[in-house]
């Protein structure tokens, strides 16, 4: 029986890829790298990986110093664009979190950059639903270690992670945590512990 739920962000709570496409392409233009323009679909295939890995995939032929120059510009543009335009929440997300948080403590663990989870919570008003969060940008740790960190910090005994990619599932396997696969998200997962077609399915799974 679960005693808590830990959420991924992109592809699980909301979708910012159309906005981030514009932001990252503006950042690439600013670095003279317009040849590497990305699409929302490309981002969906990459989101969930650590940011350094995503940048390496986008700029495979550039030296490290060019990637290092692009990284902060990318972050700044993304924060500015998402602050202005926001992401698209998945259906009934607010209602889902409200009902779940009445029974379980909720958390967020993501491979995103520092500040991105705070931006999500500020734009959505979801901060009251979540007890704690962390990310790769804050700790330098990969997702499995951050799941363990959140579990230890909050004395969680039986958390379930809600995510949408095989990378999420692999991290959960390393952390010894079951995964609820968000079928509506960006990726596919082989043999998940649970599958949800929409966010509110979590209420049916864990609140009945």
N, C-alpha and C positions, 0 to 999 in steps of 0.2 A: 504494500500500500504506500503510495506516495505521501511524503510529508511536506513537499514543496515543489514548485515548478520554476525552472530556469529558462528564460527565453533568449533566442537569437534575435537579431534586429531586422536586417534587410532580408526580404523574402519570407519573413515570419510575422513581424508586426506591421511593417509598411514597405512600400516600394518607392524608392527615390531615383531609380535608374534613369528615367527620362530627364530629370533635373540634373543629376550628376553627369550625364552625357554632355550637357551644355557646359557645365562647370569645368569638367576635365579638358574638354576640347579648347575652351578659352585659355586654360592654363598651359596646354600644349602649344597653342599659338604664341602665348607669352614667352615661351622658351624656344621658339623657332622650330618646333617639332610637329608641325601641322600634318606631316606625312603619317603620323601615328594616331590620327583621330580615332576615337572609339565610338561605338554605338551602345544603346541601352541593352541590346541583346548580348553584346560582348561583355558588358559589365555584369549582367546576370550570371554569365558563365564563370566570372572571376570572383564575385562577391562571396565572402566567407573565408577567403584566403587572407593571410596577413598582408597588410598594405605594402610592405616591401616586396613581397612576392608578386602582388598585382602589378606594381610599377615595373618590376623586372620583366613580367610577361608582356606589358605594353611597349616597353622600350628595350627589347632584347639586344639590340645592336649598339646601344649607347653605353659609354663608360660610366663607372660609378659616380664620377663627379657631376655628370649631367643628370643622372637620376636623383642625386642628392639635391641639386638645384631645383628640380621639378617638384620634389616631394612637398616642401612647405608651401609652394605656390598652389599646388593641387589641393592641399588641405584648406588654404585660405579661400580659394574660389569655391570649393564645395560647401564650406560653411556659409559663405555669403549667399550662394544660390539657394541652398536648402532653407536658410533662414527666411529668405524672401518668398520662395515658392512652395516650400514644404514638400513632404512626400504624400503618397496616397495610401491611406490606411486600408487594410483588408476588412471585408464586411463584418460588422458587429464586433469589432475589436474592443471598443470601449465597453460594451455590455459584457463581453467575455471576461475582460480583466476585472471588471467590477464584481462579477459573480465569483470568479476564482479567488480573488483576494479576500473575499469574505470567509473563505474556508482555509486557504493556504497562503503562506508567505511566498511572494513572487520576487524573482531576481532576473537580472540580465547579464549574460556573458557573450561578448562579441569579439571578433578579430579586428574591429574597427580602430580608427585613430582616436587619440585622447580628445575628449570634448564632444564626440559625436553622440554618445548616449545622452549626455546632458541636453544636447540640441533636440534630440528626439523627445525627451521628456518635457522640455519647455514648449515645443511646438504643439504637442498633442495634449498636454495637461495630464499626462499619465503618471507623473511623479508620485502621487499618493498611493498608487497601486503597488509600487515596488519598494522592497526593503533595502536592497543593496545592488550594486552592479560593479563590473570591472571589464577591462578590455585589454587587448594586446598593446595598444598605445599607452596605457597607464602603467602596465607591469613589465612589458617586454616578453611576456610569457605567451605560449601558444594556448589554444582553446582548452585542451584537456587539463593543463595545469591551472588555468584560470577557473575552470569548473571546480577543481579540487580546492582552490583557494577560497572560492565563495562558500563551498560546503563546509570547510573547516572554520572559516570566519564566522559563520552563522549557525554552526552546530547542526548541520543538516544530516540526517541519517539515510533518507530515501528520496533524494530529489529525482525528478524526471526533467530531461532537457527537451525543449521544443525547438526544432530546427528544420531546415529544408534541403540540406546538401549531404552528399556522402562524406564530405569533410567533417561536417557536424557529427555524423554517425561514427566516424573513425575516432574523433576526439572523445565521444561518449564511451566508446569501447575501452579506450585507454584509461579513462577516468572511472570506469566501472559504474556508469550511470545509464539507465535506459533512455531511449529517445522516442519522442512522439514526432513523426514525420509530417510536416506541413506540405501536403500534396499540392497545395495551391501556390507554392513558392517557386524558387528558381531552379531547383535540381531534382535529382532522383536519389533514392536510398534503397539499398538492397537489404531486405529482411529487417525492417524497423520493428521495434517493440509495439508501437501503436502507430496508427495512421489517421490523420484528420483531413477531411476534404475542405473544411472551413474552420476558422478559429473557434466558433461556438461549439464545435464538436468536443472541445476540451471540457466544456461544462458537462456534457453528457457522459464523458469518460470518467471524470474525476469528482463530480459533485452529486452523483446519484447513488 
